[in-house]
Amino acid sequence: LVMPGIGPIVADGPLAAGLAEAVGHVAGGVARTLERAGLDRIEADSWESKIKSGAVLVGAHAGTGQVAETRHILTTAGAGQVATVDWPD
């Protein structure tokens, strides 16, 4: 997913759907989607700023038993920051 004015984002599951919906919306679309995903507003705004500055957001939908392994895979692959949230139903 490439968001105009934001940049490239790789996501899966509900986060992908939320970010796809944010494409074309007013500024703050990514941050508001991340906030709905469970990040607090300050952290969500920080992520959006990083993405606008060239960082790549990778979102992975993992089951409860896969969170630690997913976090390990991302950090081993070079992720600079990993956030874990419980997507609301």
C-alpha positions in Angstrom: 0.0 0.0 0.0 1.5 3.4 -1.0 -0.2 6.3 0.6 0.1 9.6 -1.3 2.0 12.1 0.8 2.9 9.3 3.3 4.8 6.6 1.6 5.0 2.8 1.5 3.2 0.7 4.1 3.1 -3.1 4.3 0.2 -4.4 6.4 -1.9 -7.5 6.9 -5.3 -8.2 8.4 -7.5 -5.5 10.0 -4.7 -2.9 10.0 -4.4 -3.2 6.2 -8.1 -2.6 5.8 -8.0 0.4 8.1 -5.0 1.9 6.4 -6.5 1.3 2.9 -9.5 3.3 4.1 -7.3 6.1 5.2 -5.8 6.5 1.7 -7.1 9.8 0.2 -8.4 11.1 3.5 -7.2 14.2 5.2 -3.9 14.4 7.0 -3.9 12.3 10.1 -5.5 9.3 8.4 -2.6 6.9 9.3 -2.4 8.2 12.9 -6.1 7.9 13.4 -6.1 4.4 12.0 -3.2 3.4 14.3 -5.1 5.0 17.2 -8.2 2.9 16.4 -5.8 -0.1 16.4 -4.9 0.6 20.0 -1.9 3.0 20.1 -2.3 6.1 22.2 -2.6 9.4 20.2 0.9 10.6 20.8 2.5 7.3 19.7 0.2 7.1 16.7 1.1 10.7 15.6 4.8 9.8 16.1 4.4 6.7 13.8 2.8 8.9 11.1 5.6 11.4 11.3 8.2 8.7 11.0 6.4 7.2 8.0 6.2 10.6 6.3 10.0 11.0 6.9 10.7 7.7 5.0 10.2 4.9 7.6 8.2 1.9 6.4 5.3 0.6 8.5 5.0 -3.2 8.5 1.8 -4.4 10.1 1.3 -8.1 10.9 -1.9 -9.7 12.1 -0.8 -12.4 14.5 -2.8 -14.7 16.8 -2.3 -14.6 20.5 0.2 -17.4 20.4 2.2 -15.9 17.6 2.9 -12.4 19.1 6.3 -13.2 20.6 7.5 -15.0 17.6 6.3 -12.3 15.2 8.0 -9.6 17.4 11.2 -11.7 17.3 11.1 -12.1 13.5 10.5 -8.4 13.0 13.4 -7.3 15.3 15.7 -10.0 13.9 15.0 -8.6 10.4 16.0 -5.1 11.5 12.8 -3.5 12.7 13.8 -0.3 14.6 10.6 -0.2 16.7 7.8 -2.7 17.2 4.5 -2.0 18.8 1.9 -4.6 19.8 -1.8 -3.8 20.0 -5.0 -5.8 20.4 -7.2 -4.8 17.5 -10.6 -4.0 18.8 -13.5 -6.1 17.5 
